[in-house]
Amino acid sequence: MATHLPLASVAAAQDWLLSCIPDPTAAQHAWDAQQLAAISTGTHWRVAEASLALSLAAMRRLGSHPHGPVLADVHRSLSWWLLPPGLCDELDDVAGLTVHPVGWELMCPPFVHSTSGRWWLALPADGGRLTDPMLLGAAFGPGGYHSEAGDL
């Protein structure tokens, strides 16, 4: 049986994403036209890029442990994890992850549907929670973090 997210959760996620954009009206117009909206990193979050396969494996390792939004591009087999804006060098040595600099633009679809092969694997929860870089590094690291093993 398919699991469906409550409409209120999706609407709250959409509101959070729009609050991260300097011109939410322009983003909404792009989405209404079935286009992606460019959202610059830095003010609200940073982005770590990985292959879609590695990200799916990391998400399985994390299990039900809370993490932030994850965007996927099925055509390019890539994914992007949203991380706290104050990220420093916590993920520099993690194989398979590339942390983009402040000002890098992530091309985003709305949370309510996919656009141009991009869709959200995970929505933000609890007012826009972002993924803890240490948790993400452990999930991508040797042996990987496993949620049933306890906290880091």
Backbone as a printed PyTorch tensor [residue, N CA C, xyz], in Angstrom:
tensor([[[  0.8430,  -1.1800,   0.0000],
         [  0.0000,   0.0000,   0.0000],
         [  0.8900,   1.2450,   0.0000]],

        [[  0.5760,   2.2000,  -0.8330],
         [  1.3580,   3.4320,  -0.9440],
         [  1.1020,   4.3330,   0.2600]],

        [[  2.1500,   5.0170,   0.6790],
         [  2.0290,   5.9790,   1.7630],
         [  1.9270,   7.3690,   1.1580]],

        [[  0.9740,   8.1290,   1.6050],
         [  0.7840,   9.4800,   1.0980],
         [  1.0430,  10.4760,   2.2180]],

        [[  1.7380,  11.5520,   1.8690],
         [  1.9960,  12.6030,   2.8470],
         [  0.7490,  13.4600,   3.0100]],

        [[  0.4650,  13.8880,   4.2160],
         [ -0.6650,  14.7990,   4.4010],
         [ -0.4200,  16.0870,   3.6260]],

        [[ -1.4650,  16.6080,   3.0090],
         [ -1.3540,  17.8310,   2.2190],
         [ -0.7880,  18.9800,   3.0440]],

        [[ -1.1340,  19.0420,   4.3260],
         [ -0.6230,  20.1130,   5.1880],
         [  0.9020,  20.0250,   5.3050]],

        [[  1.4630,  18.8160,   5.3670],
         [  2.9180,  18.6500,   5.4510],
         [  3.5960,  19.1430,   4.1820]],

        [[  3.0170,  18.8170,   3.0420],
         [  3.5850,  19.2450,   1.7660],
         [  3.4740,  20.7630,   1.6360]],

        [[  2.3450,  21.3290,   2.0370],
         [  2.1620,  22.7820,   1.9690],
         [  3.1510,  23.4930,   2.8910]],

        [[  3.3760,  22.9510,   4.0830],
         [  4.3370,  23.5570,   5.0150],
         [  5.7540,  23.4760,   4.4410]],

        [[  6.0820,  22.3630,   3.8150],
         [  7.3980,  22.2140,   3.1910],
         [  7.5670,  23.2290,   2.0630]],

        [[  6.5290,  23.3860,   1.2640],
         [  6.5690,  24.3490,   0.1590],
         [  6.7400,  25.7760,   0.6900]],

        [[  6.0230,  26.1090,   1.7470],
         [  6.1500,  27.4380,   2.3570],
         [  7.5730,  27.6660,   2.8600]],

        [[  8.1690,  26.6310,   3.4830],
         [  9.5430,  26.7470,   3.9730],
         [ 10.5000,  27.0010,   2.8090]],

        [[ 10.3670,  26.2260,   1.7370],
         [ 11.2610,  26.4050,   0.5890],
         [ 11.1180,  27.8080,   0.0080]],

        [[  9.9060,  28.2760,  -0.1430],
         [  9.6930,  29.6280,  -0.6750],
         [ 10.2810,  30.6940,   0.2460]],

        [[ 10.3020,  30.4250,   1.5590],
         [ 10.8760,  31.3970,   2.4920],
         [ 12.3970,  31.5000,   2.3540]],

        [[ 13.0150,  30.5490,   1.6780],
         [ 14.4710,  30.5310,   1.4750],
         [ 14.8890,  31.2460,   0.1860]],

        [[ 13.9260,  31.7780,  -0.5280],
         [ 14.1890,  32.3670,  -1.8410],
         [ 13.9890,  33.8780,  -1.7730]],

        [[ 14.9580,  34.6610,  -2.2690],
         [ 14.7940,  36.1170,  -2.2410],
         [ 13.5550,  36.6090,  -2.9900]],

        [[ 13.1920,  35.9170,  -4.0880],
         [ 12.0130,  36.3130,  -4.8610],
         [ 11.0800,  35.1090,  -5.0050]],

        [[ 10.2790,  34.8320,  -3.9580],
         [  9.4050,  33.6610,  -4.0090],
         [  8.3720,  33.7230,  -5.1340]],

        [[  7.9690,  34.9210,  -5.5280],
         [  6.9910,  35.0440,  -6.6130],
         [  7.5780,  34.5400,  -7.9230]],

        [[  8.8350,  34.8720,  -8.2000],
         [  9.4920,  34.3960,  -9.4220],
         [  9.6230,  32.8710,  -9.4050]],

        [[  9.9630,  32.3240,  -8.2350],
         [ 10.0680,  30.8680,  -8.1280],
         [  8.7100,  30.2160,  -8.3700]],

        [[  7.6730,  30.7740,  -7.7890],
         [  6.3400,  30.2190,  -7.9780],
         [  5.9180,  30.2870,  -9.4420]],

        [[  6.2530,  31.3830, -10.1290],
         [  5.9370,  31.4940, -11.5680],
         [  6.6880,  30.4300, -12.3640]],

        [[  7.9640,  30.1940, -12.0220],
         [  8.7390,  29.1500, -12.7060],
         [  8.0740,  27.7920, -12.4940]],

        [[  7.7030,  27.5050, -11.2490],
         [  7.0720,  26.2170, -10.9710],
         [  5.7290,  26.0830, -11.6690]],

        [[  4.9530,  27.1600, -11.7190],
         [  3.6650,  27.1200, -12.4090],
         [  3.8450,  26.8320, -13.8960]],

        [[  5.0060,  27.2380, -14.4520],
         [  5.3270,  26.9990, -15.8600],
         [  6.0770,  25.6740, -16.0520]],

        [[  6.0990,  24.8300, -15.0120],
         [  6.7790,  23.5300, -15.0480],
         [  8.2900,  23.6680, -15.2730]],

        [[  8.8790,  24.7120, -14.6800],
         [ 10.3170,  24.9400, -14.7670],
         [ 10.9260,  24.8480, -13.3700]],

        [[ 12.2480,  24.7120, -13.3260],
         [ 12.9700,  24.6940, -12.0650],
         [ 13.2670,  26.1230, -11.6170]],

        [[ 13.3500,  26.3350, -10.3220],
         [ 13.6980,  27.6430,  -9.7660],
         [ 15.1070,  27.5690,  -9.1840]],

        [[ 15.9270,  28.5750,  -9.4800],
         [ 17.2930,  28.6340,  -8.9530],
         [ 17.2630,  29.1990,  -7.5370]],

        [[ 17.8520,  28.4450,  -6.6030],
         [ 17.9480,  28.8940,  -5.2170],
         [ 19.4200,  28.8780,  -4.8340]],

        [[ 19.9380,  30.0400,  -4.4720],
         [ 21.3560,  30.1590,  -4.1100],
         [ 21.6090,  29.6180,  -2.7150]],

        [[ 22.7440,  28.9600,  -2.5650],
         [ 23.1300,  28.4440,  -1.2610],
         [ 23.8030,  29.5360,  -0.4430]],

        [[ 23.8020,  29.3420,   0.8530],
         [ 24.5330,  30.2560,   1.7220],
         [ 23.7200,  30.8360,   2.8480]],

        [[ 22.6550,  31.5370,   2.5540],
         [ 21.8780,  32.2030,   3.5910],
         [ 21.0850,  31.2130,   4.4370]],

        [[ 20.3960,  30.2900,   3.7780],
         [ 19.5210,  29.3620,   4.4950],
         [ 20.0920,  27.9630,   4.6100]],

        [[ 20.9010,  27.5590,   3.6300],
         [ 21.4960,  26.2350,   3.6650],
         [ 22.6380,  26.1250,   2.6680]],

        [[ 23.4210,  25.0800,   2.8690],
         [ 24.4860,  24.6860,   1.9440],
         [ 24.0500,  23.3780,   1.3090]],

        [[ 24.7720,  22.9430,   0.2870],
         [ 24.3880,  21.7520,  -0.4550],
         [ 25.5750,  20.8090,  -0.6000]],

        [[ 25.3280,  19.5290,  -0.3220],
         [ 26.3050,  18.4700,  -0.6040],
         [ 25.7260,  17.6110,  -1.7180]],

        [[ 26.5000,  17.4290,  -2.7720],
         [ 26.0740,  16.6570,  -3.9370],
         [ 26.6920,  15.2580,  -3.8810]],

        [[ 25.9180,  14.2670,  -4.3160],
         [ 26.3910,  12.8850,  -4.3630],
         [ 25.6460,  12.1560,  -5.4810]],

        [[ 26.1400,  10.9930,  -5.8140],
         [ 25.3960,  10.1810,  -6.7790],
         [ 24.0850,   9.7530,  -6.1240]],

        [[ 23.0920,   9.5280,  -6.9350],
         [ 21.7930,   9.1130,  -6.4250],
         [ 21.9100,   7.7560,  -5.7220]],

        [[ 22.7050,   6.8440,  -6.2690],
         [ 22.8620,   5.5240,  -5.6540],
         [ 23.4670,   5.6280,  -4.2540]],

        [[ 24.5100,   6.4480,  -4.1000],
         [ 25.1170,   6.6180,  -2.7700],
         [ 24.1430,   7.2660,  -1.7910]],

        [[ 23.3730,   8.2220,  -2.2730],
         [ 22.4100,   8.8870,  -1.3880],
         [ 21.3100,   7.9340,  -0.9460]],

        [[ 20.8310,   7.0980,  -1.8580],
         [ 19.7960,   6.1290,  -1.4710],
         [ 20.3380,   5.1460,  -0.4360]],

        [[ 21.5960,   4.7340,  -0.6130],
         [ 22.2140,   3.8390,   0.3750],
         [ 22.3540,   4.5520,   1.7240]],

        [[ 22.7520,   5.8130,   1.7070],
         [ 22.8840,   6.5840,   2.9490],
         [ 21.5250,   6.7500,   3.6230]],

        [[ 20.4890,   6.9860,   2.8510],
         [ 19.1530,   7.1330,   3.4320],
         [ 18.6940,   5.8250,   4.0710]],

        [[ 19.0190,   4.7010,   3.4430],
         [ 18.6840,   3.4010,   4.0460],
         [ 19.4410,   3.2220,   5.3650]],

        [[ 20.7020,   3.6280,   5.3920],
         [ 21.4980,   3.5110,   6.6130],
         [ 20.9260,   4.3800,   7.7330]],

        [[ 20.4560,   5.5640,   7.3610],
         [ 19.8990,   6.4720,   8.3580],
         [ 18.5700,   5.9640,   8.9070]],

        [[ 17.8640,   5.1670,   8.1210],
         [ 16.5790,   4.6220,   8.5640],
         [ 15.6180,   5.7350,   8.9350]],

        [[ 15.0700,   5.6560,  10.1210],
         [ 14.0940,   6.6660,  10.5470],
         [ 14.7550,   7.8450,  11.2550]],

        [[ 16.1040,   7.8610,  11.3060],
         [ 16.7910,   8.9850,  11.9550],
         [ 16.4760,  10.2640,  11.1660]],

        [[ 16.0550,  11.3290,  11.8320],
         [ 15.6660,  12.5550,  11.1310],
         [ 16.8250,  13.1860,  10.3530]],

        [[ 16.5150,  13.5930,   9.1550],
         [ 17.4730,  14.3490,   8.3460],
         [ 16.6980,  15.3570,   7.5210]],

        [[ 17.4160,  16.2300,   6.8520],
         [ 16.7860,  17.2940,   6.0880],
         [ 16.4100,  16.8770,   4.6810]],

        [[ 16.0170,  17.8500,   3.8790],
         [ 15.5790,  17.5840,   2.5210],
         [ 16.6990,  17.0160,   1.6450]],

        [[ 16.2730,  16.1500,   0.7330],
         [ 17.1820,  15.5630,  -0.2500],
         [ 16.4920,  15.6640,  -1.6020]],

        [[ 17.1710,  16.2850,  -2.5550],
         [ 16.6570,  16.4630,  -3.9100],
         [ 17.3560,  15.4790,  -4.8270]],

        [[ 16.6290,  14.8880,  -5.7700],
         [ 17.2120,  13.9260,  -6.7020],
         [ 16.9360,  14.3420,  -8.1430]],

        [[ 17.8750,  14.0040,  -9.0230],
         [ 17.7130,  14.1880, -10.4660],
         [ 17.8700,  12.8130, -11.0990]],

        [[ 16.7670,  12.2410, -11.5550],
         [ 16.8030,  10.8830, -12.0930],
         [ 17.4990,  10.8180, -13.4500]],

        [[ 17.5050,  11.9060, -14.2150],
         [ 18.1660,  11.9100, -15.5210],
         [ 19.6840,  11.9160, -15.3760]],

        [[ 20.1770,  12.6340, -14.3840],
         [ 21.6310,  12.7540, -14.1780],
         [ 22.1460,  11.8220, -13.0880]],

        [[ 21.2280,  11.1260, -12.4060],
         [ 21.5650,  10.2040, -11.3230],
         [ 22.3810,  10.8960, -10.2190]],

        [[ 21.9180,  12.1060,  -9.8640],
         [ 22.5550,  12.8990,  -8.8190],
         [ 21.5460,  13.2240,  -7.7280]],

        [[ 22.0780,  13.6130,  -6.5740],
         [ 21.2260,  14.0550,  -5.4700],
         [ 21.9380,  15.1610,  -4.7110]],

        [[ 21.1410,  15.9380,  -3.9680],
         [ 21.6620,  17.0550,  -3.1910],
         [ 21.0240,  17.0330,  -1.8120]],

        [[ 21.8690,  17.0950,  -0.7910],
         [ 21.4420,  17.1360,   0.6080],
         [ 21.5290,  18.5740,   1.0830]],

        [[ 20.5020,  19.0730,   1.7530],
         [ 20.5140,  20.4170,   2.3030],
         [ 21.0780,  20.3750,   3.7190]],

        [[ 22.1140,  21.1920,   3.9360],
         [ 22.8860,  21.2020,   5.1810],
         [ 22.8460,  22.5840,   5.8180]],

        [[ 23.2230,  22.7050,   7.0850],
         [ 23.2180,  24.0110,   7.7490],
         [ 24.1040,  25.0310,   7.0250]],

        [[ 23.7220,  26.3030,   7.0360],
         [ 24.4840,  27.3270,   6.3140],
         [ 25.8720,  27.5770,   6.8780]],

        [[ 26.0980,  27.2770,   8.1460],
         [ 27.3980,  27.5130,   8.7710],
         [ 28.3970,  26.3860,   8.5660]],

        [[ 28.1110,  25.4930,   7.6420],
         [ 28.9880,  24.3510,   7.3720],
         [ 30.4010,  24.8210,   7.0680]],

        [[ 31.3680,  24.1580,   7.6860],
         [ 32.7830,  24.4840,   7.4380],
         [ 33.4150,  23.3590,   6.6410]],

        [[ 34.3140,  22.6270,   7.2670],
         [ 35.0320,  21.5690,   6.5610],
         [ 34.6590,  20.1700,   7.0490]],

        [[ 33.5070,  20.0190,   7.6910],
         [ 33.1110,  18.7360,   8.2710],
         [ 33.0380,  17.5990,   7.2460]],

        [[ 32.7480,  17.9130,   5.9970],
         [ 32.5530,  16.8650,   4.9890],
         [ 33.6520,  16.8290,   3.9280]],

        [[ 34.7170,  17.5800,   4.1320],
         [ 35.7800,  17.6710,   3.1300],
         [ 36.4280,  16.3400,   2.7950]],

        [[ 36.5370,  15.4400,   3.7550],
         [ 37.2330,  14.1710,   3.5440],
         [ 36.2960,  12.9990,   3.2830]],

        [[ 35.0170,  13.2730,   3.0360],
         [ 34.0530,  12.1960,   2.8300],
         [ 33.9750,  11.8740,   1.3380]],

        [[ 34.3880,  10.6600,   1.0000],
         [ 34.3610,  10.2230,  -0.4020],
         [ 32.9230,  10.1840,  -0.9070]],

        [[ 32.7380,  10.6470,  -2.1160],
         [ 31.4190,  10.6080,  -2.7380],
         [ 30.5700,  11.8380,  -2.5100]],

        [[ 31.0340,  12.7670,  -1.6800],
         [ 30.2820,  13.9970,  -1.4100],
         [ 31.0650,  15.2110,  -1.8990]],

        [[ 30.3790,  16.1190,  -2.5580],
         [ 30.9690,  17.3980,  -2.9600],
         [ 30.1320,  18.5040,  -2.3440]],

        [[ 30.7360,  19.3080,  -1.4830],
         [ 30.0240,  20.4290,  -0.8690],
         [ 30.2260,  21.6530,  -1.7520]],

        [[ 29.1200,  22.2220,  -2.1900],
         [ 29.1770,  23.3980,  -3.0670],
         [ 29.3710,  24.6730,  -2.2500]],

        [[ 30.0520,  25.6540,  -2.8370],
         [ 30.3340,  26.8990,  -2.1190],
         [ 29.0880,  27.7720,  -1.9530]],

        [[ 29.1880,  28.7220,  -1.0470],
         [ 28.1340,  29.7180,  -0.8660],
         [ 27.9180,  30.4290,  -2.1940]],

        [[ 26.6660,  30.6340,  -2.5570],
         [ 26.3310,  31.3060,  -3.8030],
         [ 26.0570,  30.3590,  -4.9600]],

        [[ 26.3370,  29.0750,  -4.7830],
         [ 26.0520,  28.0840,  -5.8190],
         [ 24.5460,  27.9330,  -5.9430]],

        [[ 24.0370,  27.8360,  -7.1680],
         [ 22.5920,  27.7500,  -7.3690],
         [ 22.1320,  26.3090,  -7.5640]],

        [[ 21.1730,  25.9160,  -6.7560],
         [ 20.5210,  24.6220,  -6.8810],
         [ 19.2130,  24.8390,  -7.6330]],

        [[ 19.0290,  24.1000,  -8.6980],
         [ 17.8120,  24.2060,  -9.5010],
         [ 16.7710,  23.2770,  -8.8890]],

        [[ 15.7210,  23.8830,  -8.3150],
         [ 14.7450,  23.1450,  -7.5160],
         [ 13.3630,  23.0880,  -8.1430]],

        [[ 12.7400,  21.9190,  -8.0500],
         [ 11.3130,  21.8360,  -8.3680],
         [ 10.5280,  22.1970,  -7.1080]],

        [[  9.2270,  22.3680,  -7.2270],
         [  8.4280,  22.5510,  -6.0100],
         [  8.3810,  21.2240,  -5.2510]],

        [[  7.9360,  21.2520,  -4.0180],
         [  7.8040,  20.0130,  -3.2530],
         [  6.5900,  19.2060,  -3.6900]],

        [[  5.6450,  19.8470,  -4.3520],
         [  4.3810,  19.1750,  -4.6430],
         [  4.4230,  18.2430,  -5.8530]],

        [[  5.4120,  18.3890,  -6.7450],
         [  5.5300,  17.4770,  -7.8850],
         [  6.9270,  17.5680,  -8.4850]],

        [[  7.2650,  16.6030,  -9.3110],
         [  8.5770,  16.6120,  -9.9620],
         [  8.5450,  17.5170, -11.1820]],

        [[  9.7060,  18.0110, -11.5520],
         [  9.8620,  18.8560, -12.7290],
         [ 11.1970,  18.5180, -13.3680]],

        [[ 11.1980,  18.2980, -14.6750],
         [ 12.4300,  18.0420, -15.4300],
         [ 13.2740,  16.9210, -14.8280]],

        [[ 12.6250,  15.8940, -14.3170],
         [ 13.3330,  14.7590, -13.7490],
         [ 13.8530,  14.9720, -12.3460]],

        [[ 13.5380,  16.1010, -11.7430],
         [ 13.9640,  16.3700, -10.3580],
         [ 12.7700,  16.2310,  -9.4270]],

        [[ 13.0230,  15.5800,  -8.3030],
         [ 11.9800,  15.3920,  -7.2940],
         [ 12.6290,  15.2670,  -5.9340]],

        [[ 11.8610,  15.5400,  -4.9210],
         [ 12.3640,  15.5470,  -3.5440],
         [ 12.2080,  14.1580,  -2.9480]],

        [[ 13.3410,  13.5380,  -2.5940],
         [ 13.3200,  12.2470,  -1.8970],
         [ 12.8570,  12.4200,  -0.4610]],

        [[ 13.1840,  13.5480,   0.1380],
         [ 12.8000,  13.8310,   1.5260],
         [ 12.4270,  15.3060,   1.6310]],

        [[ 11.3270,  15.5590,   2.3100],
         [ 10.8570,  16.9210,   2.5480],
         [ 11.4270,  17.4380,   3.8620]],

        [[ 11.4830,  18.7530,   4.0290],
         [ 11.9150,  19.2820,   5.3320],
         [ 10.8430,  18.9870,   6.3820]],

        [[ 11.2930,  18.7820,   7.5800],
         [ 10.3680,  18.5420,   8.6860],
         [ 10.6930,  19.5160,   9.8020]],

        [[  9.7830,  19.6610,  10.7170],
         [ 10.0040,  20.4800,  11.9110],
         [ 10.5260,  21.8750,  11.5680]],

        [[  9.8280,  22.5700,  10.6950],
         [ 10.1990,  23.9510,  10.3930],
         [ 11.4840,  24.0960,   9.5930]],

        [[ 11.7980,  23.1210,   8.7670],
         [ 12.9520,  23.2550,   7.8970],
         [ 14.2310,  22.6410,   8.4350]],

        [[ 14.1070,  21.5410,   9.1570],
         [ 15.3030,  20.8580,   9.6720],
         [ 16.2400,  20.5160,   8.5160]],

        [[ 17.5220,  20.7200,   8.7340],
         [ 18.5490,  20.3920,   7.7520],
         [ 19.3290,  19.1780,   8.2520]],

        [[ 20.0440,  18.5250,   7.3560],
         [ 20.7990,  17.3320,   7.7270],
         [ 22.0470,  17.7060,   8.5210]],

        [[ 22.2560,  17.0170,   9.6200],
         [ 23.4480,  17.1980,  10.4370],
         [ 24.6530,  16.6930,   9.6290]],

        [[ 25.6640,  17.5390,   9.3830],
         [ 26.8140,  17.1260,   8.5700],
         [ 27.5580,  15.9160,   9.1450]],

        [[ 27.6350,  15.8090,  10.4690],
         [ 28.3260,  14.6760,  11.0820],
         [ 27.5650,  13.3770,  10.8150]],

        [[ 26.2540,  13.4420,  10.8800],
         [ 25.4180,  12.2750,  10.6020],
         [ 25.5490,  11.8750,   9.1310]],

        [[ 25.5350,  12.8610,   8.2370],
         [ 25.6670,  12.5730,   6.8120],
         [ 27.0350,  11.9640,   6.5100]],

        [[ 28.0800,  12.5270,   7.0950],
         [ 29.4170,  11.9860,   6.9030],
         [ 29.5170,  10.5520,   7.3650]],

        [[ 28.8890,  10.2440,   8.5040],
         [ 28.9050,   8.8760,   9.0070],
         [ 28.1380,   7.9390,   8.0780]],

        [[ 27.0220,   8.3990,   7.5220],
         [ 26.2230,   7.5670,   6.6200],
         [ 26.9660,   7.2900,   5.3110]],

        [[ 27.8250,   8.2150,   4.8850],
         [ 28.6000,   8.0390,   3.6580],
         [ 29.9600,   7.3960,   3.9160]],

        [[ 30.3960,   7.3980,   5.1690],
         [ 31.7330,   6.9270,   5.5040],
         [ 31.8780,   5.4170,   5.4560]],

        [[ 33.0920,   4.9380,   5.6930],
         [ 33.3520,   3.4940,   5.6910],
         [ 32.4650,   2.7870,   6.7060]],

        [[ 31.7700,   1.7840,   6.2550],
         [ 30.8680,   1.0540,   7.1490],
         [ 29.5340,   1.7350,   7.3000]],

        [[ 29.5080,   3.0600,   7.1670],
         [ 28.2660,   3.8230,   7.2200],
         [ 27.5810,   3.7940,   8.5710]],

        [[ 26.8600,   4.8500,   8.8520],
         [ 26.0420,   4.9450,  10.0600],
         [ 24.8280,   4.0540,   9.8640]],

        [[ 24.4420,   3.3300,  10.8760],
         [ 23.2260,   2.5200,  10.8520],
         [ 22.3600,   2.9550,  12.0040]],

        [[ 21.1110,   3.3220,  11.7240],
         [ 20.2320,   3.8890,  12.7490],
         [ 20.0020,   2.9460,  13.9080]],

        [[ 19.9770,   1.6440,  13.6640],
         [ 19.7260,   0.7240,  14.7640],
         [ 20.9430,   0.5760,  15.6810]],

        [[ 22.1040,   1.1120,  15.2610],
         [ 23.3070,   1.0170,  16.0770],
         [ 23.3380,   2.0850,  17.1680]],

        [[ 22.3830,   3.0030,  17.1360],
         [ 22.3580,   4.0590,  18.1530],
         [ 22.8500,   5.3660,  17.6030]],

        [[ 22.8910,   6.3560,  18.4430],
         [ 23.3410,   7.6860,  18.0170],
         [ 24.8450,   7.7080,  17.8450]],

        [[ 25.3070,   8.7050,  17.1160],
         [ 26.7350,   8.8780,  16.8830],
         [ 27.4540,   9.2340,  18.1560]]])
